[in-house]
């Protein structure tokens, strides 16, 4: 049995370039009080867990002649030891060394001849800890057949002993003839596509184009609702294949203090924690631009794409988050505004205008426009950034609330988690933010040549939060 890639998932493969990879990643750091699992124990855990998600043992195979979308087929030569790898940092094993390891590993494309994921066990962290670094292609993670590999291996409670993996025998891969026959049978069953198949060997690209056309009107409307246009800035340029990566740790309570301490502004809006995070990033970008000698005036802004989850009162959702839908907003961060609380109120008002007034793009429109699906929230922004023109925005910022209780790998406690968002072609930065167990963690991925001073931006995140605390 084979499963054909949807036009959406196939587009991730076609759009991928050496300088614009289409996989998402995560860095999971674990407490030094517990020893890292052995390589054999991790292999056993992964082998047993991926039995629930067969996609992790499947690879992508093209149909001869390109007469239909590629298909997922079982990898007869699947070797879990290729995907689960062991590494170590040289002494002293600092976070800076881990960040450099992540930058180099995540910049490399995945092997298309194998299942599209990798998992690294990184030992030798300062203080005796260890880390897991994941890479999962966006074509693989659809939230139904497969979730991110990090979610597969973690537990909500400590697990002393992993049960042995069940025996697995690969099914036979289809021949080229069988793939072509299957494609033709599918075309006959869907006569409306038969003419498209005959005219073009890339039906999926035609479908993607139709989606883009259908979404253009709403995109133009969303952009028109913002007050400023996108300007050329150090955040855009020719993207290379090398990366830099830094992490920043902050306290979730600080954002709550700022939120509660800020007044409601001229229009009576109470900022959200997400608004505070965007205000922190705006202040950090301001300091970073000034450190580069850029001309920053009161009218200077940075347009960001911000995927958010908003409650839809028409679908019976409840306060526990069920019934939420995903929306993406184009927001002009007022980096030219010198007063931190004024920046916060301007951002809160801009978010309100797009979300509460219905000007933000709905998830269905974005899925058609840019190729992302809602189940993987961090990949939502990166999928849009991969397909949309860089002239629409300067930067993608994703903020995904995580669990506020510890998670475990065996008996080892995860202390920190950082998203690694892919850098879109033509852009210099991608920022992922995750809250976990009382902390807010930033993962900032950047083009190595366009942003040689990424450490300055990382330091500015902490300073910007401090400014908001002082003013609030």
N, C-alpha and C positions, 0 to 999 in steps of 0.2 A: 504494500500500500504506500502511495506517495501523496503528499500534500503540496498543492501548488501555492507558491508565494502570491500574496495579493499584490495588485499594482503598487499599493502603498509600500509594502515591505521590499518589493523588488527595486523600487526607486532608490532606497537607501544604498543598495549595491551599485546601481548605475551612477549615483551622484558622488560616490566615494572617490577621493583622489589621495595621492601620497601626502599632500599638504592639508588635507581635510578629511580625516578619518571619521567614520560614522559609528564608533562604539562609545559607550558610556562606561565610567569606572567608579570605583569607590575605594577608599583607604580606611580600613578598620583596624584600630589600634587596641591592644589588649594589655591588661594589667600585668606588671612584672612580678606579682606575687605568685602567679601560676606559670608553670613551664609551658613552652610552646608544644603543641602536639607533635608527635613524630610524623615524618613524611608518610609512613605506612598508615598511621591512624587517620591522617587527613585524607589519604586516598580511599580508605575504607568508608569514611563518612561521606565523601563526595559520591562515591560509586553507589552507596545505598540510597542517598537522597535523590539523585538524578533519575532514579527509576520512576519517580512520580512525574518527571518531565522528560519524555522521550526526545524532545527537540535537542537536548544536550548531547545526544548520541547521533544526531543527524547532521548532514552537511548539505550545502546547496549544490545542485547539479543543473547545468543549463540544458535546455531542450535543443537537439541538433537543428541547425538552421534558424534558430531564434523564432520558431513559429508560435511560441507561447511563453508565458512566464516560466522562470526556473522552478524547480520542485525541491522539496525536502526529501532526501533519501537517507536510509540508515547507512552509517559509515561502517562497512564491513571490517575495516581495519582500525576501528576505534581503539585508541590507546589513552587511557585516563592519565597515565604518567606523562604524556606530552602536554596535557592541559593543566595539570596540577604540578606546579614547579616549586622548587625550594631555593631560596636565596638568603644571603646574609650581608649585613652592613659591616664595613671595617670599623674598628674602634675609632672614636667612642660611640658610634651609632646614634648620632644626634638626629633631631627632627629635620634639620636642613639636609642631612644625607639621605633621609627617607624621602623627602620631597624631590631631591634630584633623581633618585631611583624611580619614583613614580613618573616624573617628567619624561624620562627616557623610555620606560616600558610602555606607557600609554600612548606615546607618539608613534609607535610602530603599528602598521596595519596588521589585522588578523589574517591568518592563513586561510584563503578561500577554499583550499582543498580539504579542510578539516572542519569539524563543528566550530562555530564562531564564538568561542569563549576561551578565557585563560584565567587561572587563579594562582597567585604567588604567595607562598608562605615566606615572610621576611623575618629572619631572626637577627639577634645582635643589637636590638635597640637599647639605648641608654637606659639604665635602671632595670634591665633584665626583661623588658617587655618584648612583644613581637607584634607583627602586623600581617593582615591579609590585604592584598591588592588585587582587585578584580577588573576584568575587561569583558564586556558583553556587547555584542553587536546589536544595534537597534532593529535590524531585520529579524533577530531571534526573539527578543523580548516583546511579546504582545499582550502580556498579562493574562492570557488564557492558556495557551500551550506551554508557555514558559515565562517565569519571572526572573529577575536578576539573580545571578548565582550567589550573591551575598545573602539574599533572603533564603536561599535553599539550605545553606550550611549553618545558619544561626538558629538559636532556640530562645524561648522566653524564660526558661528555667535551666539550671545546670544539669548536664547529662553526663553521668559517670561513665557509662559504657555504651558505645554505639553498637546496635545489633549488626551482625554480619550482613554484607550485601547479598541480595538474592542472585542466583545464577542468571546470566544473561547470554543469549545467543542471538547474533545479528541476523536479520532477515536478508534475503538475497536482494541485491540492487537490481533495478530494472535495466534492461538493455537499451541501447539507443533506439532500436526499432519500437520497443514498448513505449518509450517516452513520446515518440512521434505519434504513434497510434493513439495513445491516451490524449494527446493534445488535439488531434483531429476529431476524436469522438466527443471531446468536450466542446469543440467548435460546432459540431453537428447538433449537439443538444442545445446549443445557444446560437441559433441561426443569425441573430442580429450581429454577432461578432465574426461570422465567417468571412464576410467581405473585408473586414479590417485585417484579419489574419492574412488573407491573400494579398492585400496591398502593402502590408508592412510586417516585418518580423519583430516589431517592438510595440505590440498592442498596449503594453503597460505604460509606455511613454505617452501614447495618445490619450489614454485614460487620465494620466496625471495632468496632461495639458488641459483637458476639459475641466478638471477640478480647479486648476489655477484660474481659468477664465471665469468660472462660476463665482469664485471668491474675490475677484478683483474689485467689484463694486463696493463690497463691504469693507475691504481693506482701505480703499480710497476714502470712504466715509470715516473710518476710524482714525486715519491720519489727519483728515481735515478737522477733526474735533480737537486736536492738540494745537497749541498756540505757536509753536516754533517749528522750523524745518531743521532737518539734519544737516549739520555742517561738517566739513572735513576736519578731522582731528587725529591725534596720535592713536586713537582707538581703532582706526581703520588704515589699511595699507595692504601691501602684497604679503600674503601669508606664506611662510616657509613650512618645512616639515618638522623642525625641531621645536621643543617646548620648554617652558619653565613652569614650575608648579610650587605654590606656597600655601600654607594653611594658617588660619588664625582662629584662636579660641577666645570666646567671650562668654559672659554669664547671662543666661536668659532673664534672670531677675532684674538686671540693669535695664533691659528693654521695657520690662513691665513698669519699672520706676519712672522711666522717661514718659511712657504712655500715660500713666496716672498723674504725673506731675505737670504735664503740658496742659495749658488751658485749651478751650475748644475753638480758639481762633475767631476770626470775624464772622464765619458762617456757621459756627456752633458745631463743628465736626470733632468727634473724639478720634484721634489717630489710633490705628491698629498697630499691633506688634510688627506686622509686615511693613507698614508705613515707616516705622522707626528704623527697621533694617535698611530700607531704601534711603532714608535720610542719612544714615551712617555711611552708606556707600557714596551718596552724593558729596558729603563732606570729605571723604577720603579721596574721591576723584578730584575735587577742588584742590586739595593740598598737593596731590600728585602732579596735576597739571602745572601748578605754580612752581613746584620743584624743578620742572623741566623748562621753566622760563616761558611757558605759554601765556599769551595775552588773555587774561580772564577778566571779563567785565560782568556787570549785573545781568546782562542779557545772555551770557554764555550758558548753554545747556547741553546735556548729553541725553540723547533719546535711547531708552532701553525697552526691550521687549520683556514683559513681566507676566509669565503664566501664573494665574491665581485660581483658587477653587472658591466659587461663590455659591451661596445657597439659592436654590431655585424653589420658591414657595409654591409653585404650581404642581410639583411632582410628589407631594406628600412627604418630603424630607423632614427629618427631625434634627434636634440639636446635637445628636451624636455624630453628625456628619453624613449620614445616609441621605441620598437624594441630592448631594452636592453635584455641581457640574463644573467643568473646567472652562476657564475663560483666559484669554491673553489680552493684556493691555499694552498699548504704546504710551509710555510716560516720558515726559521731558524732565529729567532731573535738574533742578535749578542750581547747578554748581557755581553759578556766578553770585548767588545770594550769600552775603557774608555772615548772616545771623543764623545759627543752627536751628532755633525753634521756628523761625520764619520758613526755612527750607522744609521742615517737617510739615508745617501746615499747608504749604503749597503742594507738597506731594500727596498729603491726605485728601486735599480737595481734588487734585487731578485724578486720583484713583476713584473717588466718589463719582466724579463726572462720568467716567467710563463704565464703572461696574453698576452703580445704582441707577444710572440713567440709561442703561442698556446700550452704551456705545462700544463696549468691548466686544471682541469677536468671540462667538460661541465655539465650543469645541468641535462641533460638526463642520463648521466653516474652515477652521484651522486644519482639521484632518484632511480636508480636501485640498486646501491650498498648499500645505507644506509637508505633509507626510508624517504626522505623528498621531498616536492614539493615546487616550487618556490614562490607561492603567499605570504607566511608568511616568510619574510626574516630572522627574528630573530630565527625562529625555524629551519631554514636551517642548521645552524651549529650544533645545538643540536641534530638534527635527525642523522646527519652523526656521531657525537660523540657517539651516543647510539649504533650503529651497528658496527662501525669500531673498530679494535683492538687498545687498548691504546698504543701499541708499535709504531703506525704510527705517533702519535703526543702527545705532553704534555698538550696542552691547546687549547680551542676553543675561538676565539675572533670574535664577530659579531659587525659590525658597520653599522647601518641603518640610512641614512639621514631622518630626520623628517621635518615637516612643519616649516617654519620660520615666521609664523604668529600665533597669539594666537588661542587656541581652548577652547571650553566652555562646561561646564556641567550646563545647564540652563543659569543663568546669571553669574555664578562663572567662573573666568578665571583660566585656568590651567597654573601654573607657571613652573612646572618641571615634567619630565617623565623619569622613569628609567626602563629598561628591567630587567627581572629576568630570567636568563637562567638556565635550569636544569644542575646539575653537573652529568657528565657521570660516570658510574661505573669505578673505577680504577683511577679516576682523582680527583685532589684536588680543582680545580678552574674552573669557567666559567665566562667570562667577556662579558657583553653586553654594547654597546655604542650607544647612540642616540643623534643626534643634534636636537635642538628644540628652535625656537625663539631666535636665537643668542647665545645659550649656547650649550655645549657638556656635556652630562650627562653619567656617568659611573654607571652601576649596577654590583657589583662583588659578586657572589654567591660562597660559599666555604664550604667544609666539615668542620664541627665544630672541630673535633679532629685533622685533618691534618693541619689546618691553624688556630691555636689559636691567631696568631698575624696579623689578617687580617687588623686591623687598621693601622699597619705599612705600609702595601702595599698601602692602600688608601692614606696615607700621602705622600708616595713616588710618586704617580701619579702627584700631584701638584708640587712637587719638580722637577721631571723630566721635566715637561713642562717649569718650570722656567729656568732650565739649557739650554734648547733649545733656549728659547727667548734670553738669555744672549749671547749665541754663535752666533745666527743668526743676 
